[in-house]
Amino acid sequence: MELLVILACTALVAAAPQQKQTVPDPKEVQLLRFDSDNDGLGTYSYAFEQSDGTKKEEQGELKNAGTDDEFVAVKGSYSWTGPDGVTYTVTYVADETGFHPTIEQGPDGSIPAGVIASLKSQ
């Protein structure tokens, strides 16, 4: 009987909800790296990384310079660690055909609904 009680308690502890990872206080986040290069003519690049795991990199290049079809083609990515402890990454290209994001899924294969909604509104 004592063994049954111990097993029941062990099962309850194992089934208890796990404590969520806390989100860092924005006031505590530090900039770890920042790079920027801009030729002033439409070609640029920049990147940054923060202590909370947030990262962004982007490059832009002027296409069809001096024509009516002139535009800046952009490619880049950004990532962050969600409150669930999973790092999410969005890679994108933006050119004359529009904004084209690709989401790299977390380890469980899910993508938060808020991420999908924010990409559809772009």
FISERO-825356 format. One record per residue (C-alpha): residue in three letters; z, y, x; residue number from 1. Coordinates in steps of 0.25 Angstrom, whole numbers, plus 5000, padded with zeros to 4 digits. Example, Ala and Ser with C-alpha at 12.3 -4.5 7.8 and 13.67 -1.06 7.14 Angstrom:
// FISERO-825356
PT   aa     w     v     u    i
PT  ALA  5031  4982  5049    1
PT  SER  5029  4996  5055    2
//
This chain:
// FISERO-825356
PT   aa     w     v     u    i
PT  MET  5000  5000  5000    1
PT  GLU  5003  5010  5011    2
PT  LEU  4990  5007  5018    3
PT  LEU  4983  5010  5004    4
PT  VAL  4991  5024  5004    5
PT  ILE  4986  5027  5018    6
PT  LEU  4972  5024  5015    7
PT  ALA  4972  5032  5002    8
PT  CYS  4978  5044  5010    9
PT  THR  4967  5042  5021   10
PT  ALA  4956  5042  5011   11
PT  LEU  4962  5055  5004   12
PT  VAL  4962  5062  5017   13
PT  ALA  4948  5057  5021   14
PT  ALA  4943  5062  5007   15
PT  ALA  4949  5075  5008   16
PT  PRO  4939  5087  5009   17
PT  GLN  4937  5091  5023   18
PT  GLN  4941  5105  5027   19
PT  LYS  4929  5114  5028   20
PT  GLN  4925  5121  5041   21
PT  THR  4929  5136  5040   22
PT  VAL  4919  5146  5042   23
PT  PRO  4921  5155  5053   24
PT  ASP  4926  5169  5050   25
PT  PRO  4914  5179  5052   26
PT  LYS  4923  5188  5060   27
PT  GLU  4925  5177  5070   28
PT  VAL  4911  5174  5073   29
PT  GLN  4905  5178  5086   30
PT  LEU  4891  5180  5091   31
PT  LEU  4889  5170  5102   32
PT  ARG  4874  5173  5106   33
PT  PHE  4864  5184  5102   34
PT  ASP  4850  5185  5107   35
PT  SER  4839  5195  5103   36
PT  ASP  4825  5198  5108   37
PT  ASN  4815  5207  5101   38
PT  ASP  4802  5213  5106   39
PT  GLY  4802  5223  5096   40
PT  LEU  4788  5219  5092   41
PT  GLY  4791  5208  5082   42
PT  THR  4796  5196  5091   43
PT  TYR  4811  5194  5092   44
PT  SER  4821  5183  5093   45
PT  TYR  4836  5183  5091   46
PT  ALA  4847  5173  5091   47
PT  PHE  4862  5173  5089   48
PT  GLU  4874  5163  5088   49
PT  GLN  4888  5165  5082   50
PT  SER  4901  5158  5085   51
PT  ASP  4901  5152  5070   52
PT  GLY  4888  5144  5074   53
PT  THR  4878  5153  5067   54
PT  LYS  4865  5155  5075   55
PT  LYS  4852  5162  5073   56
PT  GLU  4839  5162  5081   57
PT  GLU  4826  5169  5077   58
PT  GLN  4813  5173  5083   59
PT  GLY  4802  5182  5077   60
PT  GLU  4788  5184  5082   61
PT  LEU  4778  5195  5077   62
PT  LYS  4765  5188  5072   63
PT  ASN  4752  5194  5069   64
PT  ALA  4756  5207  5076   65
PT  GLY  4748  5220  5071   66
PT  THR  4742  5213  5059   67
PT  ASP  4744  5214  5045   68
PT  ASP  4750  5199  5046   69
PT  GLU  4761  5203  5056   70
PT  PHE  4774  5196  5054   71
PT  VAL  4786  5191  5062   72
PT  ALA  4787  5176  5063   73
PT  VAL  4802  5172  5064   74
PT  LYS  4808  5158  5067   75
PT  GLY  4823  5155  5069   76
PT  SER  4835  5148  5064   77
PT  TYR  4850  5151  5060   78
PT  SER  4862  5141  5059   79
PT  TRP  4876  5142  5055   80
PT  THR  4888  5133  5053   81
PT  GLY  4891  5131  5038   82
PT  PRO  4906  5130  5033   83
PT  ASP  4903  5115  5032   84
PT  GLY  4902  5115  5047   85
PT  VAL  4887  5112  5047   86
PT  THR  4877  5120  5055   87
PT  TYR  4865  5124  5047   88
PT  THR  4852  5129  5053   89
PT  VAL  4840  5136  5047   90
PT  THR  4827  5137  5055   91
PT  TYR  4816  5146  5050   92
PT  VAL  4803  5152  5052   93
PT  ALA  4798  5165  5045   94
PT  ASP  4784  5169  5046   95
PT  GLU  4772  5173  5038   96
PT  THR  4774  5161  5029   97
PT  GLY  4789  5165  5026   98
PT  PHE  4803  5160  5029   99
PT  HIS  4804  5145  5032  100
PT  PRO  4818  5140  5035  101
PT  THR  4822  5126  5038  102
PT  ILE  4837  5121  5037  103
PT  GLU  4843  5111  5047  104
PT  GLN  4853  5104  5038  105
PT  GLY  4867  5101  5041  106
PT  PRO  4871  5087  5045  107
PT  ASP  4873  5082  5031  108
PT  GLY  4859  5086  5027  109
PT  SER  4864  5097  5017  110
PT  ILE  4860  5112  5017  111
PT  PRO  4869  5121  5010  112
PT  ALA  4864  5127  4997  113
PT  GLY  4866  5141  5002  114
PT  VAL  4857  5139  5014  115
PT  ILE  4846  5134  5006  116
PT  ALA  4848  5146  4996  117
PT  SER  4848  5156  5007  118
PT  LEU  4835  5151  5013  119
PT  LYS  4828  5151  4999  120
PT  SER  4831  5165  4997  121
PT  GLN  4824  5170  5010  122
//
